[in-house]
Amino acid sequence: MSGKRDQARRAQQKAVRNRAAREARRRAVPAHVRRRRRLLRWSWLPALVLLGLAVNLLTIGPGYREARAAYDAGEEWEAVDLFDRVDGWTFVERWKGAFNAGTARYRAGMYGSAIQHLDEALESVPDEHRCDVQTNRALALQAEEQDTREEAEEQLAYVEELAAALAAQAAGEPYDAELLEPPYEGADDPTVADELGFAGFLLRMAADHAALAAEALADPACTPPPSQGGGGQDEQDQQDQGGGGQDEQDQGGGGQDAAPTPQQEAEQRMQELLDLATDVERLAQAAQDGTLEGAPTPGAGGQEAPDPAQAEAQRQEALAERNQQAGGGGGGQPAPSGGDGTGTTPGGGDGPGTGGSGGTRNW
């Protein structure tokens, strides 16, 4: 026992002597040398971070150029894949990756996914580029609204065929048996009330998209700044050239004839969709109660619904006019950010660009 205690004591004394020796050597080193060693010891972490950022920028540049080339060439699906790859490696200005991926999805017709990516970009986009994101987001929301509305119209057409088939079955007349089959194995047989309820749900979804589009178009970042006036000789020359007075009133017709803004059009579509959804839901309740005969047709008595293609063309024209007033220019197709515009590095430069095909607000 005593031998083991002696060994333990000697080991402890040796450890104390070693610590004392190390401390003596440390104190023998000048203070400025010790500080330098500590700085060198901890400098590897910032150096590693900077190295990672450099590698990230070098990787993103070629990837963005390849994705943008596919986008400009009209290869939408390839552009989506390439922009997704760039988005996954974007650590500086994360909003650019989501913006580019969302814009590519909009052009490829993936409107729901485009809205999700543009919503993500909106969370971190700086104020000076917020309108770029809201512009493309409004376009994606309007496209999703149109698709959902068309789906609701197809659902209403199916309800008419279903009602006719049920009536023919009850009367013992020929009918299309496929219309009465369940949509999938294990599902209940289709009923007019349920199918009308689903059509009302789709119409309310379309109204939600229209409301979100109106909200995006009303963003203060996209509102043209008010005129600063300036007065002087230029205003006097304009008054002299204008002729003024009664002639302008006779020709212009006042502010009542002014075309509605894109925001107002979206709000109007939202209200129309909500009214139509209410009518459809009323029909669904009537079908549930067995009082469907004699019920008014959805939208009857109101204004005739405009042609979807014509309405879309009018909206695009109004968006282009608003873009010109805001100083944006550009056409109706959105452009991804980070190209040869204001950014010095593609996809991750000092500022986002929009390519050479148009302005930053592609209404």
C-alpha positions as CSV (number, residue, x, y, z in Angstrom):
1,M,0.0,0.0,0.0
2,S,2.8,2.4,0.9
3,G,4.5,1.8,-2.4
4,K,1.4,2.8,-4.3
5,R,1.0,5.9,-2.3
6,D,4.6,6.9,-2.9
7,Q,4.1,6.4,-6.7
8,A,1.0,8.5,-6.6
9,R,2.8,11.2,-4.6
10,R,5.7,11.3,-7.0
11,A,3.4,11.5,-10.1
12,Q,1.5,14.4,-8.5
13,Q,4.8,16.2,-7.7
14,K,6.0,15.7,-11.2
15,A,2.8,17.1,-12.6
16,V,3.1,20.2,-10.4
17,R,6.7,20.7,-11.5
18,N,5.7,20.4,-15.2
19,R,3.0,23.0,-14.8
20,A,5.4,25.3,-13.0
21,A,7.9,24.9,-15.8
22,R,5.3,25.7,-18.5
23,E,4.2,28.7,-16.6
24,A,7.8,29.9,-16.3
25,R,8.4,29.4,-20.0
26,R,5.2,31.3,-20.8
27,R,6.1,34.3,-18.6
28,A,9.6,34.3,-20.2
29,V,7.9,35.1,-23.6
30,P,7.2,38.8,-24.1
31,A,3.6,40.0,-23.8
32,H,3.4,41.2,-27.5
33,V,4.6,37.8,-28.7
34,R,1.9,36.0,-26.6
35,R,-0.8,38.3,-28.1
36,R,0.5,37.5,-31.6
37,R,0.3,33.8,-31.0
38,R,-3.3,34.1,-29.7
39,L,-4.3,36.1,-32.8
40,L,-2.7,33.5,-35.1
41,R,-4.4,30.7,-33.2
42,W,-7.9,32.2,-33.7
43,S,-7.4,33.7,-37.1
44,W,-8.1,30.4,-38.9
45,L,-11.9,30.7,-38.3
46,P,-12.3,34.1,-40.2
47,A,-10.0,32.8,-42.9
48,L,-12.0,29.7,-43.3
49,V,-15.2,31.8,-43.6
50,L,-13.7,34.1,-46.2
51,L,-12.4,31.1,-48.1
52,G,-15.9,29.6,-48.1
53,L,-17.5,32.8,-49.4
54,A,-14.9,33.1,-52.1
55,V,-15.6,29.5,-53.2
56,N,-19.3,30.2,-53.0
57,L,-19.0,33.2,-55.3
58,L,-16.8,31.4,-57.8
59,T,-19.3,28.5,-57.9
60,I,-22.4,30.7,-58.3
61,G,-21.1,32.8,-61.1
62,P,-20.9,30.1,-63.8
63,G,-24.0,28.4,-62.5
64,Y,-26.0,31.6,-62.8
65,R,-24.8,32.4,-66.3
66,E,-25.8,28.9,-67.4
67,A,-29.2,29.2,-65.8
68,R,-29.8,32.6,-67.3
69,A,-28.7,31.4,-70.8
70,A,-31.3,28.6,-70.5
71,Y,-33.9,31.1,-69.4
72,D,-33.2,33.5,-72.2
73,A,-33.3,30.6,-74.7
74,G,-36.8,29.7,-73.6
75,E,-35.8,26.4,-72.0
76,E,-38.0,26.9,-69.0
77,W,-37.6,23.5,-67.3
78,E,-33.9,23.4,-67.6
79,A,-33.7,27.0,-66.2
80,V,-35.8,25.9,-63.2
81,D,-33.4,23.0,-62.5
82,L,-30.3,25.2,-62.9
83,F,-31.7,28.1,-60.8
84,D,-32.7,25.6,-58.1
85,R,-29.0,24.5,-58.0
86,V,-27.8,28.0,-57.8
87,D,-30.4,28.8,-55.1
88,G,-29.1,26.0,-52.9
89,W,-25.6,27.4,-53.0
90,T,-26.5,31.1,-52.4
91,F,-25.5,32.3,-49.0
92,V,-25.0,36.0,-49.8
93,E,-28.2,37.9,-50.5
94,R,-30.4,34.8,-50.2
95,W,-33.4,36.6,-51.7
96,K,-31.8,36.6,-55.2
97,G,-31.7,32.8,-55.4
98,A,-35.4,32.5,-54.4
99,F,-36.3,35.4,-56.7
100,N,-34.6,33.8,-59.7
101,A,-36.1,30.3,-58.9
102,G,-39.5,31.8,-58.6
103,T,-39.3,33.8,-61.8
104,A,-38.2,30.7,-63.7
105,R,-41.1,28.7,-62.3
106,Y,-43.5,31.4,-63.3
107,R,-42.3,31.3,-66.9
108,A,-42.5,27.5,-66.8
109,G,-46.2,27.7,-65.7
110,M,-45.5,26.4,-62.2
111,Y,-47.4,29.2,-60.6
112,G,-48.0,27.8,-57.2
113,S,-44.4,26.9,-56.7
114,A,-43.3,30.3,-58.1
115,I,-45.5,32.1,-55.5
116,Q,-43.8,30.1,-52.7
117,H,-40.3,31.1,-53.9
118,L,-41.2,34.7,-54.4
119,D,-42.8,34.8,-50.9
120,E,-39.5,33.6,-49.6
121,A,-37.6,36.3,-51.5
122,L,-40.0,38.9,-50.2
123,E,-38.9,38.1,-46.6
124,S,-35.3,39.3,-47.0
125,V,-35.3,41.5,-50.1
126,P,-33.9,45.1,-49.5
127,D,-36.4,47.9,-50.0
128,E,-34.8,49.2,-53.2
129,H,-35.6,45.8,-54.9
130,R,-38.9,45.0,-53.2
131,C,-40.9,46.1,-56.2
132,D,-39.1,43.7,-58.5
133,V,-40.2,40.8,-56.3
134,Q,-43.7,42.1,-55.8
135,T,-44.1,42.7,-59.6
136,N,-43.3,39.1,-60.5
137,R,-45.3,37.9,-57.5
138,A,-48.4,39.7,-58.7
139,L,-48.0,38.2,-62.1
140,A,-47.7,34.7,-60.6
141,L,-50.7,35.3,-58.4
142,Q,-52.8,36.5,-61.3
143,A,-51.8,33.5,-63.4
144,E,-52.7,31.2,-60.5
145,E,-56.0,33.0,-60.1
146,Q,-56.8,32.5,-63.8
147,D,-55.9,28.8,-63.6
148,T,-58.1,28.3,-60.5
149,R,-61.0,30.1,-62.1
150,E,-60.8,28.0,-65.2
151,E,-60.7,24.9,-63.0
152,A,-63.9,26.2,-61.2
153,E,-65.6,26.7,-64.5
154,E,-64.7,23.2,-65.6
155,Q,-66.1,22.0,-62.3
156,L,-69.4,23.8,-62.9
157,A,-69.6,22.3,-66.4
158,Y,-69.1,18.9,-64.9
159,V,-71.9,19.6,-62.4
160,E,-74.3,20.4,-65.3
161,E,-73.4,17.1,-67.0
162,L,-73.8,15.3,-63.7
163,A,-77.2,16.8,-63.0
164,A,-78.3,15.8,-66.5
165,A,-77.1,12.3,-66.0
166,L,-78.8,11.9,-62.7
167,A,-82.1,13.2,-64.2
168,A,-81.8,10.8,-67.1
169,Q,-81.1,7.9,-64.8
170,A,-84.2,8.8,-62.7
171,A,-86.3,9.0,-65.9
172,G,-85.0,5.7,-67.3
173,E,-83.3,7.4,-70.2
174,P,-79.8,6.8,-71.6
175,Y,-77.0,8.5,-69.8
176,D,-73.2,8.4,-69.5
177,A,-72.5,6.0,-66.6
178,E,-69.0,7.2,-66.2
179,L,-70.3,10.5,-64.9
180,L,-71.9,8.7,-61.9
181,E,-68.8,6.7,-61.0
182,P,-66.8,7.6,-57.8
183,P,-63.6,9.7,-58.6
184,Y,-61.5,7.0,-56.9
185,E,-61.8,3.6,-55.3
186,G,-63.6,3.8,-52.0
187,A,-65.0,7.3,-52.5
188,D,-68.7,8.1,-52.3
189,D,-70.8,8.5,-55.5
190,P,-70.7,12.1,-56.7
191,T,-73.6,14.3,-55.8
192,V,-74.6,17.7,-57.2
193,A,-74.4,19.3,-53.8
194,D,-70.9,18.1,-53.1
195,E,-69.6,19.0,-56.6
196,L,-71.1,22.5,-56.3
197,G,-69.5,22.9,-53.0
198,F,-66.1,22.1,-54.5
199,A,-66.7,24.6,-57.3
200,G,-67.5,27.3,-54.7
201,F,-64.3,26.4,-52.8
202,L,-62.3,26.8,-56.1
203,L,-63.9,30.2,-56.7
204,R,-63.0,31.4,-53.2
205,M,-59.4,30.2,-53.8
206,A,-59.3,32.3,-57.0
207,A,-60.6,35.3,-55.0
208,D,-57.9,34.9,-52.5
209,H,-55.2,35.0,-55.3
210,A,-56.8,38.1,-56.7
211,A,-56.8,39.7,-53.2
212,L,-53.1,38.9,-52.8
213,A,-52.3,40.2,-56.2
214,A,-54.1,43.5,-55.4
215,E,-52.1,43.7,-52.1
216,A,-48.8,43.1,-54.0
217,L,-49.7,45.8,-56.6
218,A,-50.5,48.3,-53.8
219,D,-47.1,47.9,-52.2
220,P,-45.7,51.3,-51.5
221,A,-42.4,50.2,-53.0
222,C,-44.1,50.0,-56.4
223,T,-45.9,53.3,-56.1
224,P,-44.5,56.0,-58.4
225,P,-43.2,59.0,-56.5
226,P,-45.4,62.1,-56.7
227,S,-44.4,64.9,-59.0
228,Q,-42.0,67.4,-57.4
229,G,-43.4,70.3,-59.4
230,G,-40.6,72.6,-60.4
231,G,-42.8,75.4,-61.8
232,G,-41.1,78.2,-63.7
233,Q,-40.9,78.7,-67.4
234,D,-41.5,75.0,-68.3
235,E,-44.9,75.0,-66.7
236,Q,-45.8,78.3,-68.3
237,D,-44.8,76.9,-71.7
238,Q,-47.0,73.8,-71.2
239,Q,-49.9,76.0,-70.3
240,D,-49.4,78.2,-73.4
241,Q,-49.2,75.1,-75.6
242,G,-52.1,73.3,-74.0
243,G,-54.9,75.7,-74.8
244,G,-56.3,75.0,-71.4
245,G,-59.8,75.7,-70.2
246,Q,-63.0,74.4,-71.7
247,D,-61.4,72.6,-74.6
248,E,-59.6,70.2,-72.3
249,Q,-62.7,69.5,-70.4
250,D,-64.7,68.8,-73.6
251,Q,-62.1,66.5,-75.0
252,G,-60.8,64.8,-71.8
253,G,-64.1,64.1,-70.1
254,G,-62.6,64.5,-66.7
255,G,-61.2,62.0,-64.3
256,Q,-64.2,59.8,-64.3
257,D,-63.1,58.1,-67.6
258,A,-59.7,57.2,-66.3
259,A,-58.7,53.6,-66.8
260,P,-58.7,51.5,-63.6
261,T,-55.3,50.7,-62.1
262,P,-54.1,47.0,-62.0
263,Q,-54.8,47.1,-58.3
264,Q,-58.4,48.2,-58.8
265,E,-58.9,45.5,-61.5
266,A,-57.6,42.8,-59.2
267,E,-60.0,44.0,-56.4
268,Q,-62.9,44.0,-58.9
269,R,-62.1,40.5,-59.9
270,M,-61.9,39.4,-56.3
271,Q,-65.3,40.8,-55.6
272,E,-66.8,39.2,-58.7
273,L,-65.3,35.8,-57.7
274,L,-66.6,36.2,-54.2
275,D,-70.1,37.0,-55.5
276,L,-70.0,34.0,-57.8
277,A,-68.8,31.7,-55.0
278,T,-71.7,32.9,-52.9
279,D,-74.2,32.1,-55.7
280,V,-72.6,28.6,-56.2
281,E,-72.7,27.8,-52.5
282,R,-76.3,28.9,-52.4
283,L,-77.0,26.4,-55.2
284,A,-75.1,23.7,-53.3
285,Q,-77.3,24.3,-50.2
286,A,-80.4,24.2,-52.4
287,A,-79.3,20.9,-53.9
288,Q,-78.6,19.6,-50.4
289,D,-82.2,20.6,-49.3
290,G,-83.8,19.2,-52.5
291,T,-84.9,22.7,-53.7
292,L,-82.5,23.1,-56.6
293,E,-85.1,23.5,-59.3
294,G,-85.9,27.1,-59.9
295,A,-82.8,28.3,-58.2
296,P,-81.0,31.2,-60.0
297,T,-78.0,30.4,-62.2
298,P,-74.7,31.5,-60.6
299,G,-73.9,35.1,-61.7
300,A,-77.3,35.6,-63.3
301,G,-78.5,39.1,-63.5
302,G,-75.0,40.5,-63.1
303,Q,-72.5,41.8,-65.6
304,E,-71.4,39.3,-68.2
305,A,-68.0,37.8,-67.4
306,P,-65.3,39.1,-69.7
307,D,-63.4,36.8,-72.0
308,P,-60.4,35.5,-70.0
309,A,-57.8,36.1,-72.8
310,Q,-59.1,39.6,-73.4
311,A,-59.1,40.4,-69.7
312,E,-55.5,39.1,-69.3
313,A,-54.4,41.2,-72.3
314,Q,-55.9,44.3,-70.7
315,R,-54.2,43.6,-67.4
316,Q,-50.9,43.2,-69.0
317,E,-51.3,46.4,-70.9
318,A,-52.3,48.3,-67.7
319,L,-49.3,46.8,-65.9
320,A,-47.0,48.0,-68.7
321,E,-48.4,51.5,-68.5
322,R,-47.9,51.5,-64.8
323,N,-44.4,50.3,-65.2
324,Q,-43.6,53.1,-67.6
325,Q,-45.0,55.7,-65.2
326,A,-42.8,54.2,-62.4
327,G,-39.8,54.5,-64.6
328,G,-39.3,50.8,-65.0
329,G,-39.9,50.1,-68.6
330,G,-39.7,46.5,-69.9
331,G,-42.2,44.1,-71.2
332,G,-44.6,41.6,-69.8
333,Q,-42.2,38.8,-69.0
334,P,-40.3,39.0,-65.7
335,A,-36.6,38.7,-65.8
336,P,-34.4,36.9,-63.2
337,S,-32.1,38.9,-61.0
338,G,-28.3,39.0,-60.9
339,G,-27.4,39.2,-64.5
340,D,-25.7,41.9,-66.6
341,G,-27.7,44.6,-65.0
342,T,-26.5,46.5,-61.9
343,G,-24.8,43.5,-60.3
344,T,-21.1,43.1,-60.7
345,T,-21.1,39.4,-60.0
346,P,-23.7,37.2,-61.7
347,G,-26.1,35.8,-59.1
348,G,-24.3,37.3,-56.1
349,G,-22.9,40.6,-57.0
350,D,-23.1,44.0,-55.4
351,G,-26.6,44.5,-56.7
352,P,-29.2,42.5,-58.6
353,G,-29.5,43.0,-62.3
354,T,-32.3,42.0,-64.7
355,G,-30.4,41.3,-67.8
356,G,-30.4,43.5,-70.9
357,S,-33.9,42.8,-72.1
358,G,-35.8,45.3,-70.0
359,G,-36.1,47.3,-66.8
360,T,-36.3,46.0,-63.3
361,R,-40.1,46.3,-63.1
362,N,-41.3,43.9,-65.7
363,W,-45.0,44.5,-65.3
